[in-house]
Amino acid sequence: MPKRNDLEQKALHYVVGTGYQGVLQSDLWRELGASSREGSRVSIKLEEKGLIRREKELQEGRWTYRLYPKRLPASIETIVDCPCLLCPDNARCDPTTALSPKSCPKLTDWILNLGKPPAPTADIPEGPSAPTPELNITEDESVDESLDT
Ligand code: SF4
């Protein structure tokens, strides 16, 4: 039987790997080769340490827990649109100078918009499916009258 700390490490690693989907407690212990009793103790310990979150879930008529990581490792996608990456002033930017991340409006805007959906763009569709402006053609009555004479 693995030591409890080893089991905690393995369990935490596995739960983190499941991301936002989480994992059923019973599936986790099956995967790690632990008993459900030992597994319950470890998951409670991880929750007490603030490393995972347990949510009650009904599975095939029985209550169990789904385990979610409280923190996920950062991915490259989270910084791919950071303005610093393509900033022409990057080499001169320094917190001890006037050109500083502490006072950069581009960086401040980017940070304040983290987690918000991207603003809709005013794309103008092109090609054959593009709507054509409607022509508002009305009959010119004055022309008709002049022709009736
Ligand atoms: S903090 Fe501002 S000026 Fe500095 S590298 Fe980033 S975007 Fe450029």
Backbone and ligand atoms as CSV (ligand in chain L), in Angstrom:
chain,resi,resn,atom,element,x,y,z
A,1,MET,N,N,0.846,-1.188,0.000
A,1,MET,CA,C,0.000,0.000,0.000
A,1,MET,C,C,0.894,1.256,0.000
A,2,PRO,N,N,0.634,2.244,-0.897
A,2,PRO,CA,C,1.468,3.435,-0.943
A,2,PRO,C,C,1.297,4.284,0.311
A,3,LYS,N,N,2.344,5.052,0.661
A,3,LYS,CA,C,2.262,5.939,1.818
A,3,LYS,C,C,1.223,7.016,1.548
A,4,ARG,N,N,0.652,7.551,2.628
A,4,ARG,CA,C,-0.419,8.517,2.449
A,4,ARG,C,C,0.052,9.775,1.714
A,5,ASN,N,N,1.264,10.254,2.054
A,5,ASN,CA,C,1.760,11.446,1.356
A,5,ASN,C,C,1.963,11.186,-0.129
A,6,ASP,N,N,2.461,9.997,-0.459
A,6,ASP,CA,C,2.614,9.638,-1.874
A,6,ASP,C,C,1.252,9.624,-2.546
A,7,LEU,N,N,0.314,9.024,-1.826
A,7,LEU,CA,C,-1.037,8.924,-2.372
A,7,LEU,C,C,-1.653,10.317,-2.546
A,8,GLU,N,N,-1.422,11.201,-1.581
A,8,GLU,CA,C,-1.924,12.574,-1.695
A,8,GLU,C,C,-1.341,13.259,-2.926
A,9,GLN,N,N,-0.037,13.109,-3.110
A,9,GLN,CA,C,0.630,13.719,-4.266
A,9,GLN,C,C,0.064,13.176,-5.576
A,10,LYS,N,N,-0.065,11.858,-5.633
A,10,LYS,CA,C,-0.581,11.240,-6.869
A,10,LYS,C,C,-2.024,11.661,-7.115
A,11,ALA,N,N,-2.805,11.679,-6.042
A,11,ALA,CA,C,-4.219,12.059,-6.178
A,11,ALA,C,C,-4.336,13.505,-6.638
A,12,LEU,N,N,-3.553,14.384,-6.035
A,12,LEU,CA,C,-3.598,15.791,-6.417
A,12,LEU,C,C,-3.170,15.963,-7.872
A,13,HIS,N,N,-2.120,15.290,-8.248
A,13,HIS,CA,C,-1.640,15.377,-9.633
A,13,HIS,C,C,-2.731,14.917,-10.602
A,14,TYR,N,N,-3.390,13.836,-10.255
A,14,TYR,CA,C,-4.445,13.304,-11.122
A,14,TYR,C,C,-5.625,14.274,-11.208
A,15,VAL,N,N,-6.037,14.799,-10.047
A,15,VAL,CA,C,-7.187,15.720,-10.028
A,15,VAL,C,C,-6.865,16.977,-10.835
A,16,VAL,N,N,-5.667,17.506,-10.682
A,16,VAL,CA,C,-5.270,18.695,-11.445
A,16,VAL,C,C,-5.326,18.395,-12.940
A,17,GLY,N,N,-4.933,17.181,-13.305
A,17,GLY,CA,C,-4.944,16.787,-14.715
A,17,GLY,C,C,-6.336,16.700,-15.311
A,18,THR,N,N,-7.356,16.564,-14.468
A,18,THR,CA,C,-8.721,16.482,-14.996
A,18,THR,C,C,-9.314,17.863,-15.262
A,19,GLY,N,N,-8.642,18.906,-14.794
A,19,GLY,CA,C,-9.055,20.281,-15.093
A,19,GLY,C,C,-10.454,20.599,-14.606
A,20,TYR,N,N,-11.190,21.348,-15.434
A,20,TYR,CA,C,-12.530,21.802,-15.038
A,20,TYR,C,C,-13.537,20.656,-14.999
A,21,GLN,N,N,-13.224,19.543,-15.642
A,21,GLN,CA,C,-14.145,18.404,-15.681
A,21,GLN,C,C,-14.191,17.684,-14.332
A,22,GLY,N,N,-13.075,17.666,-13.618
A,22,GLY,CA,C,-13.013,16.967,-12.344
A,22,GLY,C,C,-13.060,15.461,-12.533
A,23,VAL,N,N,-13.039,14.740,-11.424
A,23,VAL,CA,C,-13.061,13.279,-11.496
A,23,VAL,C,C,-13.893,12.752,-10.331
A,24,LEU,N,N,-14.617,11.683,-10.590
A,24,LEU,CA,C,-15.371,11.047,-9.507
A,24,LEU,C,C,-14.382,10.429,-8.543
A,25,GLN,N,N,-14.664,10.582,-7.269
A,25,GLN,CA,C,-13.769,10.061,-6.232
A,25,GLN,C,C,-13.499,8.565,-6.445
A,26,SER,N,N,-14.551,7.827,-6.761
A,26,SER,CA,C,-14.387,6.375,-6.937
A,26,SER,C,C,-13.481,6.047,-8.131
A,27,ASP,N,N,-13.598,6.825,-9.204
A,27,ASP,CA,C,-12.728,6.597,-10.370
A,27,ASP,C,C,-11.278,6.890,-10.037
A,28,LEU,N,N,-11.084,7.918,-9.237
A,28,LEU,CA,C,-9.710,8.282,-8.865
A,28,LEU,C,C,-9.046,7.162,-8.077
A,29,TRP,N,N,-9.758,6.616,-7.094
A,29,TRP,CA,C,-9.131,5.574,-6.259
A,29,TRP,C,C,-8.895,4.299,-7.046
A,30,ARG,N,N,-9.796,4.052,-7.972
A,30,ARG,CA,C,-9.586,2.890,-8.840
A,30,ARG,C,C,-8.309,3.099,-9.666
A,31,GLU,N,N,-8.169,4.279,-10.173
A,31,GLU,CA,C,-6.997,4.624,-11.001
A,31,GLU,C,C,-5.704,4.527,-10.199
A,32,LEU,N,N,-5.748,4.912,-8.928
A,32,LEU,CA,C,-4.525,4.926,-8.108
A,32,LEU,C,C,-4.325,3.625,-7.323
A,33,GLY,N,N,-5.238,2.712,-7.427
A,33,GLY,CA,C,-5.092,1.437,-6.730
A,33,GLY,C,C,-5.226,1.545,-5.221
A,34,ALA,N,N,-6.028,2.482,-4.748
A,34,ALA,CA,C,-6.227,2.652,-3.307
A,34,ALA,C,C,-7.624,2.151,-2.935
A,35,SER,N,N,-7.796,1.870,-1.646
A,35,SER,CA,C,-9.127,1.476,-1.176
A,35,SER,C,C,-9.995,2.727,-1.074
A,36,SER,N,N,-11.294,2.540,-1.105
A,36,SER,CA,C,-12.176,3.713,-1.037
A,36,SER,C,C,-12.053,4.397,0.332
A,37,ARG,N,N,-11.790,3.605,1.361
A,37,ARG,CA,C,-11.641,4.206,2.703
A,37,ARG,C,C,-10.407,5.097,2.750
A,38,GLU,N,N,-9.287,4.578,2.252
A,38,GLU,CA,C,-8.047,5.370,2.216
A,38,GLU,C,C,-8.233,6.573,1.293
A,39,GLY,N,N,-8.913,6.335,0.183
A,39,GLY,CA,C,-9.149,7.403,-0.776
A,39,GLY,C,C,-9.983,8.528,-0.183
A,40,SER,N,N,-11.010,8.184,0.568
A,40,SER,CA,C,-11.836,9.213,1.199
A,40,SER,C,C,-11.010,10.044,2.168
A,41,ARG,N,N,-10.168,9.376,2.946
A,41,ARG,CA,C,-9.317,10.104,3.904
A,41,ARG,C,C,-8.403,11.080,3.170
A,42,VAL,N,N,-7.817,10.612,2.089
A,42,VAL,CA,C,-6.885,11.462,1.348
A,42,VAL,C,C,-7.624,12.641,0.719
A,43,SER,N,N,-8.803,12.397,0.153
A,43,SER,CA,C,-9.511,13.508,-0.494
A,43,SER,C,C,-9.959,14.544,0.541
A,44,ILE,N,N,-10.359,14.084,1.717
A,44,ILE,CA,C,-10.726,15.028,2.788
A,44,ILE,C,C,-9.499,15.846,3.192
A,45,LYS,N,N,-8.357,15.174,3.282
A,45,LYS,CA,C,-7.112,15.860,3.637
A,45,LYS,C,C,-6.770,16.928,2.584
A,46,LEU,N,N,-6.896,16.559,1.311
A,46,LEU,CA,C,-6.580,17.519,0.241
A,46,LEU,C,C,-7.549,18.700,0.270
A,47,GLU,N,N,-8.810,18.425,0.604
A,47,GLU,CA,C,-9.785,19.514,0.700
A,47,GLU,C,C,-9.452,20.419,1.889
A,48,GLU,N,N,-9.084,19.808,3.004
A,48,GLU,CA,C,-8.715,20.611,4.186
A,48,GLU,C,C,-7.500,21.492,3.918
A,49,LYS,N,N,-6.609,21.018,3.080
A,49,LYS,CA,C,-5.423,21.803,2.730
A,49,LYS,C,C,-5.732,22.866,1.683
A,50,GLY,N,N,-6.965,22.878,1.207
A,50,GLY,CA,C,-7.375,23.885,0.223
A,50,GLY,C,C,-6.879,23.589,-1.179
A,51,LEU,N,N,-6.541,22.338,-1.460
A,51,LEU,CA,C,-5.979,22.001,-2.770
A,51,LEU,C,C,-7.032,21.504,-3.755
A,52,ILE,N,N,-8.107,20.946,-3.228
A,52,ILE,CA,C,-9.183,20.467,-4.102
A,52,ILE,C,C,-10.529,20.907,-3.523
A,53,ARG,N,N,-11.543,20.766,-4.351
A,53,ARG,CA,C,-12.929,21.045,-3.933
A,53,ARG,C,C,-13.711,19.777,-4.193
A,54,ARG,N,N,-14.549,19.385,-3.232
A,54,ARG,CA,C,-15.388,18.185,-3.413
A,54,ARG,C,C,-16.826,18.623,-3.565
A,55,GLU,N,N,-17.490,18.099,-4.590
A,55,GLU,CA,C,-18.909,18.393,-4.775
A,55,GLU,C,C,-19.679,17.095,-4.815
A,56,LYS,N,N,-20.745,17.055,-4.041
A,56,LYS,CA,C,-21.587,15.861,-4.001
A,56,LYS,C,C,-22.230,15.644,-5.363
A,57,GLU,N,N,-22.281,14.392,-5.806
A,57,GLU,CA,C,-22.869,14.097,-7.120
A,57,GLU,C,C,-23.547,12.733,-7.060
A,58,LEU,N,N,-24.733,12.655,-7.637
A,58,LEU,CA,C,-25.474,11.394,-7.681
A,58,LEU,C,C,-25.051,10.625,-8.928
A,59,GLN,N,N,-24.497,9.436,-8.724
A,59,GLN,CA,C,-24.038,8.607,-9.833
A,59,GLN,C,C,-24.683,7.245,-9.727
A,60,GLU,N,N,-25.488,6.883,-10.729
A,60,GLU,CA,C,-26.160,5.580,-10.762
A,60,GLU,C,C,-26.873,5.286,-9.439
A,61,GLY,N,N,-27.582,6.285,-8.932
A,61,GLY,CA,C,-28.385,6.127,-7.730
A,61,GLY,C,C,-27.609,6.192,-6.422
A,62,ARG,N,N,-26.315,6.448,-6.482
A,62,ARG,CA,C,-25.517,6.521,-5.247
A,62,ARG,C,C,-24.809,7.873,-5.185
A,63,TRP,N,N,-24.761,8.414,-3.964
A,63,TRP,CA,C,-24.067,9.682,-3.779
A,63,TRP,C,C,-22.575,9.450,-3.698
A,64,THR,N,N,-21.858,10.270,-4.409
A,64,THR,CA,C,-20.398,10.228,-4.339
A,64,THR,C,C,-19.899,11.668,-4.440
A,65,TYR,N,N,-18.632,11.831,-4.582
A,65,TYR,CA,C,-18.063,13.180,-4.731
A,65,TYR,C,C,-17.326,13.284,-6.052
A,66,ARG,N,N,-17.424,14.455,-6.632
A,66,ARG,CA,C,-16.561,14.788,-7.764
A,66,ARG,C,C,-15.512,15.754,-7.237
A,67,LEU,N,N,-14.275,15.474,-7.589
A,67,LEU,CA,C,-13.153,16.254,-7.081
A,67,LEU,C,C,-12.636,17.192,-8.170
A,68,TYR,N,N,-12.486,18.448,-7.790
A,68,TYR,CA,C,-11.979,19.463,-8.720
A,68,TYR,C,C,-10.727,20.104,-8.133
A,69,PRO,N,N,-9.768,20.432,-8.976
A,69,PRO,CA,C,-8.606,21.156,-8.455
A,69,PRO,C,C,-9.005,22.595,-8.127
A,70,LYS,N,N,-8.433,23.137,-7.074
A,70,LYS,CA,C,-8.726,24.546,-6.753
A,70,LYS,C,C,-7.892,25.478,-7.605
A,71,ARG,N,N,-6.740,24.996,-8.026
A,71,ARG,CA,C,-5.887,25.815,-8.892
A,71,ARG,C,C,-5.418,24.964,-10.051
A,72,LEU,N,N,-5.363,25.614,-11.195
A,72,LEU,CA,C,-4.861,24.923,-12.379
A,72,LEU,C,C,-3.582,25.610,-12.836
A,73,PRO,N,N,-2.669,24.840,-13.398
A,73,PRO,CA,C,-1.462,25.482,-13.904
A,73,PRO,C,C,-1.811,26.451,-15.029
A,74,ALA,N,N,-1.078,27.546,-15.101
A,74,ALA,CA,C,-1.330,28.526,-16.158
A,74,ALA,C,C,-0.945,27.941,-17.508
A,75,SER,N,N,-1.714,28.299,-18.521
A,75,SER,CA,C,-1.384,27.842,-19.868
A,75,SER,C,C,-0.910,29.035,-20.690
A,76,ILE,N,N,-0.226,28.758,-21.780
A,76,ILE,CA,C,0.326,29.819,-22.632
A,76,ILE,C,C,-0.784,30.673,-23.230
A,77,GLU,N,N,-1.984,30.093,-23.397
A,77,GLU,CA,C,-3.098,30.845,-23.991
A,77,GLU,C,C,-3.486,32.050,-23.134
A,78,THR,N,N,-3.190,31.977,-21.835
A,78,THR,CA,C,-3.606,33.068,-20.958
A,78,THR,C,C,-2.782,34.335,-21.171
A,79,ILE,N,N,-1.592,34.208,-21.792
A,79,ILE,CA,C,-0.770,35.408,-21.983
A,79,ILE,C,C,-0.480,35.698,-23.446
A,80,VAL,N,N,-1.065,34.922,-24.333
A,80,VAL,CA,C,-0.694,35.050,-25.741
A,80,VAL,C,C,-1.034,36.436,-26.302
A,81,ASP,N,N,-2.034,37.121,-25.736
A,81,ASP,CA,C,-2.378,38.452,-26.242
A,81,ASP,C,C,-1.884,39.581,-25.326
A,82,CYS,N,N,-0.949,39.268,-24.457
A,82,CYS,CA,C,-0.368,40.301,-23.586
A,82,CYS,C,C,0.362,41.325,-24.465
A,83,PRO,N,N,0.104,42.617,-24.262
A,83,PRO,CA,C,0.710,43.624,-25.150
A,83,PRO,C,C,2.235,43.663,-25.064
A,84,CYS,N,N,2.799,43.203,-23.976
A,84,CYS,CA,C,4.258,43.257,-23.811
A,84,CYS,C,C,4.979,42.354,-24.810
A,85,LEU,N,N,4.314,41.294,-25.247
A,85,LEU,CA,C,4.992,40.329,-26.110
A,85,LEU,C,C,5.412,40.934,-27.447
A,86,LEU,N,N,4.612,41.839,-27.973
A,86,LEU,CA,C,4.939,42.449,-29.259
A,86,LEU,C,C,5.203,43.951,-29.125
A,87,CYS,N,N,5.450,44.394,-27.928
A,87,CYS,CA,C,5.622,45.827,-27.694
A,87,CYS,C,C,6.981,46.304,-28.227
A,88,PRO,N,N,6.990,47.369,-29.023
A,88,PRO,CA,C,8.262,47.886,-29.529
A,88,PRO,C,C,9.132,48.491,-28.418
A,89,ASP,N,N,8.531,48.823,-27.283
A,89,ASP,CA,C,9.288,49.415,-26.177
A,89,ASP,C,C,9.739,48.377,-25.152
A,90,ASN,N,N,9.525,47.127,-25.450
A,90,ASN,CA,C,9.807,46.064,-24.484
A,90,ASN,C,C,11.230,46.128,-23.930
A,91,ALA,N,N,12.194,46.348,-24.782
A,91,ALA,CA,C,13.592,46.338,-24.339
A,91,ALA,C,C,13.906,47.496,-23.397
A,92,ARG,N,N,13.169,48.605,-23.545
A,92,ARG,CA,C,13.427,49.779,-22.690
A,92,ARG,C,C,12.525,49.815,-21.467
A,93,CYS,N,N,11.518,49.001,-21.436
A,93,CYS,CA,C,10.531,49.028,-20.353
A,93,CYS,C,C,11.132,48.448,-19.077
A,94,ASP,N,N,11.036,49.195,-18.010
A,94,ASP,CA,C,11.659,48.774,-16.748
A,94,ASP,C,C,10.894,49.429,-15.590
A,95,PRO,N,N,10.622,48.691,-14.549
A,95,PRO,CA,C,9.866,49.275,-13.433
A,95,PRO,C,C,10.580,50.439,-12.740
A,96,THR,N,N,11.891,50.606,-12.980
A,96,THR,CA,C,12.623,51.699,-12.313
A,96,THR,C,C,12.732,52.942,-13.188
A,97,THR,N,N,12.152,52.886,-14.387
A,97,THR,CA,C,12.250,54.054,-15.279
A,97,THR,C,C,10.856,54.622,-15.552
A,98,ALA,N,N,10.841,55.694,-16.342
A,98,ALA,CA,C,9.556,56.318,-16.668
A,98,ALA,C,C,8.690,55.393,-17.535
A,99,LEU,N,N,9.340,54.629,-18.389
A,99,LEU,CA,C,8.619,53.652,-19.217
A,99,LEU,C,C,8.523,52.353,-18.422
A,100,SER,N,N,7.411,52.210,-17.723
A,100,SER,CA,C,7.327,51.150,-16.716
A,100,SER,C,C,6.013,50.387,-16.816
A,101,PRO,N,N,6.049,49.098,-16.532
A,101,PRO,CA,C,4.783,48.343,-16.479
A,101,PRO,C,C,3.851,48.873,-15.384
A,102,LYS,N,N,4.426,49.571,-14.412
A,102,LYS,CA,C,3.595,50.112,-13.319
A,102,LYS,C,C,2.627,51.179,-13.808
A,103,SER,N,N,3.005,51.868,-14.898
A,103,SER,CA,C,2.158,52.960,-15.373
A,103,SER,C,C,1.758,52.799,-16.838
A,104,CYS,N,N,1.904,51.607,-17.370
A,104,CYS,CA,C,1.600,51.393,-18.794
A,104,CYS,C,C,0.093,51.224,-19.005
A,105,PRO,N,N,-0.540,52.112,-19.779
A,105,PRO,CA,C,-1.982,51.982,-20.013
A,105,PRO,C,C,-2.359,50.722,-20.805
A,106,LYS,N,N,-1.475,50.314,-21.743
A,106,LYS,CA,C,-1.780,49.104,-22.539
A,106,LYS,C,C,-1.827,47.873,-21.632
A,107,LEU,N,N,-0.849,47.786,-20.750
A,107,LEU,CA,C,-0.801,46.628,-19.848
A,107,LEU,C,C,-1.960,46.681,-18.837
A,108,THR,N,N,-2.249,47.877,-18.348
A,108,THR,CA,C,-3.346,48.035,-17.389
A,108,THR,C,C,-4.677,47.621,-18.026
A,109,ASP,N,N,-4.912,48.078,-19.262
A,109,ASP,CA,C,-6.150,47.694,-19.963
A,109,ASP,C,C,-6.228,46.186,-20.134
A,110,TRP,N,N,-5.114,45.603,-20.531
A,110,TRP,CA,C,-5.096,44.155,-20.759
A,110,TRP,C,C,-5.427,43.410,-19.457
A,111,ILE,N,N,-4.830,43.843,-18.358
A,111,ILE,CA,C,-5.071,43.180,-17.065
A,111,ILE,C,C,-6.535,43.350,-16.648
A,112,LEU,N,N,-7.069,44.563,-16.833
A,112,LEU,CA,C,-8.456,44.814,-16.424
A,112,LEU,C,C,-9.461,44.025,-17.261
A,113,ASN,N,N,-9.062,43.659,-18.471
A,113,ASN,CA,C,-9.983,42.907,-19.336
A,113,ASN,C,C,-9.770,41.403,-19.292
A,114,LEU,N,N,-8.849,40.941,-18.462
A,114,LEU,CA,C,-8.624,39.501,-18.350
A,114,LEU,C,C,-9.906,38.811,-17.898
A,115,GLY,N,N,-10.232,37.742,-18.561
A,115,GLY,CA,C,-11.418,36.980,-18.187
A,115,GLY,C,C,-12.697,37.480,-18.811
A,116,LYS,N,N,-12.656,38.645,-19.426
A,116,LYS,CA,C,-13.854,39.159,-20.100
A,116,LYS,C,C,-13.890,38.636,-21.521
A,117,PRO,N,N,-15.085,38.428,-22.073
A,117,PRO,CA,C,-15.148,37.990,-23.473
A,117,PRO,C,C,-14.632,39.099,-24.371
A,118,PRO,N,N,-14.035,38.726,-25.527
A,118,PRO,CA,C,-13.520,39.757,-26.431
A,118,PRO,C,C,-14.637,40.637,-26.958
A,119,ALA,N,N,-14.320,41.909,-27.148
A,119,ALA,CA,C,-15.314,42.848,-27.660
A,119,ALA,C,C,-15.673,42.476,-29.091
A,120,PRO,N,N,-16.950,42.600,-29.441
A,120,PRO,CA,C,-17.333,42.261,-30.820
A,120,PRO,C,C,-16.676,43.230,-31.798
A,121,THR,N,N,-16.251,42.687,-32.915
A,121,THR,CA,C,-15.620,43.535,-33.928
A,121,THR,C,C,-16.650,43.889,-34.984
A,122,ALA,N,N,-16.461,45.027,-35.574
A,122,ALA,CA,C,-17.398,45.482,-36.606
A,122,ALA,C,C,-16.920,44.995,-37.959
A,123,ASP,N,N,-16.876,43.684,-38.117
A,123,ASP,CA,C,-16.432,43.113,-39.381
A,123,ASP,C,C,-17.466,43.360,-40.464
A,124,ILE,N,N,-17.001,43.758,-41.597
A,124,ILE,CA,C,-17.888,43.916,-42.739
A,124,ILE,C,C,-17.724,42.685,-43.612
A,125,PRO,N,N,-18.768,41.882,-43.745
A,125,PRO,CA,C,-18.632,40.677,-44.554
A,125,PRO,C,C,-18.321,41.011,-45.999
A,126,GLU,N,N,-17.509,40.138,-46.584
A,126,GLU,CA,C,-17.146,40.337,-47.986
A,126,GLU,C,C,-17.572,39.125,-48.789
A,127,GLY,N,N,-17.562,39.256,-50.089
A,127,GLY,CA,C,-17.840,38.126,-50.956
A,127,GLY,C,C,-19.283,38.084,-51.370
A,128,PRO,N,N,-19.657,36.968,-52.047
A,128,PRO,CA,C,-20.996,36.885,-52.631
A,128,PRO,C,C,-22.114,36.861,-51.598
A,129,SER,N,N,-21.822,36.437,-50.353
A,129,SER,CA,C,-22.893,36.374,-49.360
A,129,SER,C,C,-23.111,37.712,-48.669
A,130,ALA,N,N,-22.282,38.692,-48.980
A,130,ALA,CA,C,-22.419,39.990,-48.333
A,130,ALA,C,C,-23.726,40.649,-48.734
A,131,PRO,N,N,-24.415,41.211,-47.743
A,131,PRO,CA,C,-25.670,41.880,-48.096
A,131,PRO,C,C,-25.383,43.157,-48.888
A,132,THR,N,N,-26.206,43.388,-49.852
A,132,THR,CA,C,-26.048,44.622,-50.631
A,132,THR,C,C,-26.987,45.656,-50.059
A,133,PRO,N,N,-26.582,46.901,-50.097
A,133,PRO,CA,C,-27.468,47.933,-49.552
A,133,PRO,C,C,-28.765,47.989,-50.349
A,134,GLU,N,N,-29.867,48.150,-49.624
A,134,GLU,CA,C,-31.159,48.199,-50.292
A,134,GLU,C,C,-31.323,49.542,-50.995
A,135,LEU,N,N,-31.753,49.480,-52.189
A,135,LEU,CA,C,-32.017,50.714,-52.907
A,135,LEU,C,C,-33.457,51.118,-52.633
A,136,ASN,N,N,-33.621,52.323,-52.250
A,136,ASN,CA,C,-34.959,52.811,-51.948
A,136,ASN,C,C,-35.486,53.562,-53.166
A,137,ILE,N,N,-36.080,52.805,-54.068
A,137,ILE,CA,C,-36.545,53.409,-55.321
A,137,ILE,C,C,-38.031,53.741,-55.191
A,138,THR,N,N,-38.351,54.959,-55.363
A,138,THR,CA,C,-39.760,55.369,-55.360
A,138,THR,C,C,-40.061,56.032,-56.698
A,139,GLU,N,N,-41.286,55.909,-57.067
A,139,GLU,CA,C,-41.661,56.539,-58.331
A,139,GLU,C,C,-41.719,58.039,-58.150
A,140,ASP,N,N,-41.170,58.684,-59.060
A,140,ASP,CA,C,-41.210,60.146,-59.032
A,140,ASP,C,C,-42.488,60.608,-59.738
A,141,GLU,N,N,-43.498,61.041,-58.932
A,141,GLU,CA,C,-44.797,61.403,-59.499
A,141,GLU,C,C,-44.719,62.609,-60.411
A,142,SER,N,N,-43.789,63.498,-60.104
A,142,SER,CA,C,-43.684,64.686,-60.949
A,142,SER,C,C,-43.295,64.317,-62.379
A,143,VAL,N,N,-42.499,63.278,-62.532
A,143,VAL,CA,C,-42.106,62.832,-63.871
A,143,VAL,C,C,-43.312,62.253,-64.588
A,144,ASP,N,N,-44.108,61.404,-63.843
A,144,ASP,CA,C,-45.311,60.811,-64.441
A,144,ASP,C,C,-46.271,61.896,-64.931
A,145,GLU,N,N,-46.463,62.909,-64.089
A,145,GLU,CA,C,-47.402,63.989,-64.471
A,145,GLU,C,C,-46.933,64.705,-65.723
A,146,SER,N,N,-45.626,64.935,-65.773
A,146,SER,CA,C,-45.124,65.669,-66.936
A,146,SER,C,C,-45.269,64.863,-68.217
A,147,LEU,N,N,-45.276,63.511,-68.092
A,147,LEU,CA,C,-45.425,62.667,-69.278
A,147,LEU,C,C,-46.885,62.582,-69.745
A,148,ASP,N,N,-47.855,62.850,-68.838
A,148,ASP,CA,C,-49.281,62.713,-69.154
A,148,ASP,C,C,-49.823,63.888,-69.960
A,149,THR,N,N,-49.074,64.848,-70.206
A,149,THR,CA,C,-49.611,66.017,-70.892
A,149,THR,C,C,-49.906,65.833,-72.338
L,1,SF4,S1,S,4.432,47.326,-19.883
L,1,SF4,FE1,FE,3.707,48.531,-21.609
L,1,SF4,S2,S,5.493,49.597,-22.402
L,1,SF4,FE2,FE,6.206,47.921,-21.093
L,1,SF4,S3,S,6.566,46.210,-22.492
L,1,SF4,FE3,FE,4.472,46.013,-21.679
L,1,SF4,S4,S,3.170,47.043,-23.177
L,1,SF4,FE4,FE,5.276,47.700,-23.548
